[in-house]
Amino acid sequence: MTCSYWLGGAIALALMMPAAAQDAPRKIFRGEVASLDGQMLGVKTKDGQTVSVTLTPDWRVRVVVPIGVEAIHTGSFIGTAQVPDADGVGRSLEVHVFPPGVKSGEGDRPWDSQPGARMTNGTVTGEVIADAKGRSLTLTYPGGSRKIVIPPDVPVVQFNPAQHADIKPGVQVFIVAMGDGSSGWKTNNIAIGQNGAAPPM
């Protein structure tokens, strides 16, 4: 479906790539803007290298905004980077809540934020149970489901529109780029943090 999107390889949100590109090589870049010259973005990554990413003509910017965990309820569509325990229950590292009616990157797949992490995007089915350990819920997606625990200290965010002018040197960014590295990387979406913070993905 040409109108469906995926986020951050799973996520994101507003960091959306056409569904047709889901199987194309992709790379995640986390770092700060080094330069912006027309459609060419320079990003200084956390390992100190500067990479070039071409921005497509329709590129957009999203700002990551914290929201209350109570925004997650039965029927919500969310994405979460999580680490499964021995029983397969995922412990969230971050959660991003999609706007009502938006579903992106449904499924469960490896994620690169830390060893053993996965990205799971799905619909909250059944009851959301709150206790001292946080919130427990089940995410359901085509072909499966996973139980998730969201600890109290985990960032919960949504993605709001931002401006091209917000992309300037020093700004912390999260980018999912497509390409093979030899012919270059490109993206149509950039996520930035609020008030200078790094996006939590």
C-alpha positions in Angstrom: 0.0 0.0 0.0 1.6 3.2 -1.1 -0.1 5.2 1.6 1.2 3.2 4.5 4.4 4.0 6.4 6.9 2.6 8.8 8.8 4.3 11.6 12.3 3.9 12.5 12.4 0.5 11.2 9.6 -0.1 13.3 8.8 3.1 14.5 8.7 5.9 14.6 6.1 8.3 13.9 6.4 10.3 12.2 9.8 9.2 11.0 8.0 7.5 8.2 9.2 5.8 5.1 7.1 4.4 2.3 6.1 0.8 3.0 7.6 -0.2 -0.4 11.0 0.7 1.1 10.7 -1.5 4.2 13.0 -4.2 2.7 15.6 -1.7 1.3 18.9 -1.3 3.2 18.5 1.2 6.0 20.7 2.7 8.6 19.9 4.6 11.8 21.9 7.8 12.6 21.9 9.4 16.0 23.9 12.5 16.6 24.0 16.2 16.0 23.6 18.4 12.9 27.0 19.4 11.6 25.8 21.2 8.5 22.8 21.8 6.2 23.5 22.8 2.6 20.4 22.7 0.5 19.3 19.1 0.5 22.5 17.7 1.9 22.6 17.2 5.7 25.8 16.5 7.6 25.4 14.6 10.8 28.1 14.1 13.4 27.4 10.7 14.9 28.1 9.5 18.4 31.3 7.8 17.3 32.7 11.1 16.1 32.3 10.5 12.3 30.4 12.9 10.1 28.1 11.4 7.5 26.1 12.9 4.7 22.4 12.3 4.2 20.4 13.6 1.3 17.0 15.0 2.1 14.2 14.1 -0.3 12.2 17.0 -1.7 9.3 16.2 0.7 11.4 16.0 3.9 9.8 16.9 7.2 10.9 17.5 10.8 9.2 16.1 13.9 9.9 17.2 17.5 9.7 14.5 20.2 7.5 15.8 23.0 7.0 14.0 26.4 3.5 13.0 27.3 1.9 11.3 30.2 1.9 7.5 30.3 -1.9 7.7 30.9 -2.2 8.5 27.2 -1.6 4.7 26.6 -4.9 2.8 26.8 -6.8 0.0 25.2 -6.9 0.6 21.5 -3.8 2.9 21.4 -1.3 2.3 18.7 2.2 2.6 20.1 5.8 1.7 19.3 8.4 0.7 21.9 12.0 -0.2 21.9 12.2 -3.1 24.5 14.3 -5.9 25.7 12.6 -9.2 26.2 13.2 -11.2 29.4 13.5 -15.0 29.5 9.7 -15.4 29.3 9.5 -13.1 26.2 8.0 -10.2 28.1 9.4 -7.0 26.8 10.7 -4.3 29.2 10.4 -0.9 27.5 13.3 1.4 27.0 11.1 4.1 25.4 7.6 4.4 24.1 6.2 6.6 21.3 2.5 7.0 20.9 1.0 7.5 17.5 -1.9 9.8 16.8 -5.4 8.3 16.7 -6.0 6.4 13.4 -2.3 6.2 12.5 -0.6 2.8 12.3 3.0 2.5 11.2 5.5 -0.3 11.1 3.4 -2.9 12.7 5.4 -5.9 13.9 8.3 -7.0 16.1 11.9 -6.8 14.9 15.5 -6.3 16.1 16.5 -2.8 17.2 20.0 -1.3 17.6 19.8 0.8 20.8 21.4 -2.0 22.9 22.2 -5.7 22.7 19.1 -7.8 22.5 16.7 -4.9 22.0 13.7 -5.1 19.7 11.2 -2.6 18.3 7.6 -3.5 18.6 4.8 -1.5 17.0 1.2 -2.6 17.6 -2.2 -2.0 19.0 -2.8 -2.2 22.8 -5.3 -5.0 23.3 -6.9 -6.0 26.6 -6.5 -4.1 29.8 -3.6 -1.9 30.7 -2.6 -2.8 34.3 -0.9 -0.2 36.4 1.1 -1.2 39.5 4.4 -0.3 41.3 6.4 -1.8 38.4 4.8 0.4 35.9 2.2 -0.5 33.3 1.7 -3.9 31.8 -0.1 -4.4 28.4 -0.2 -6.5 25.3 0.7 -5.2 21.9 -0.9 -7.1 19.0 0.3 -6.9 15.4 -0.2 -9.0 12.3 1.1 -12.4 13.0 1.6 -12.1 16.7 1.6 -10.2 20.0 4.0 -9.4 22.8 3.4 -8.6 26.5 5.1 -5.4 27.4 6.0 -3.8 30.8 6.6 0.0 30.8 8.7 1.0 33.9 7.8 4.3 35.6 11.0 6.0 34.6 10.8 5.2 30.8 10.3 8.2 28.4 6.9 8.3 26.8 6.7 10.6 23.8 4.7 11.7 20.8 5.9 13.3 17.6 4.7 16.8 16.7 5.3 18.8 13.5 8.4 21.1 13.5 10.0 23.4 11.0 12.9 23.0 8.5 14.4 26.0 10.3 14.8 23.9 13.4 17.5 21.9 11.7 20.7 23.7 12.4 24.2 22.9 13.7 24.3 21.4 17.2 20.7 20.1 17.2 20.4 16.5 18.3 18.7 14.3 15.7 17.4 10.7 15.0 17.3 9.7 11.4 16.3 6.5 9.6 18.1 6.6 6.2 17.6 4.4 3.2 20.3 3.4 0.7 23.3 1.1 0.5 26.0 3.4 1.7 27.9 3.4 -1.6 25.4 5.4 -3.5 24.6 7.5 -0.4 21.9 7.6 2.2 18.7 9.6 2.0 15.7 10.3 4.2 12.4 12.1 4.2 12.1 12.6 8.0 14.2 13.9 10.9 13.3 13.7 14.5 14.6 16.2 17.0 14.3 16.5 20.8 12.5 19.2 22.7 14.5 22.0 24.1 17.8 20.5 22.9 17.3 17.0 24.3 18.3 14.0 22.2 15.4 11.9 20.9 15.1 8.8 23.1 14.9 6.2 20.3 
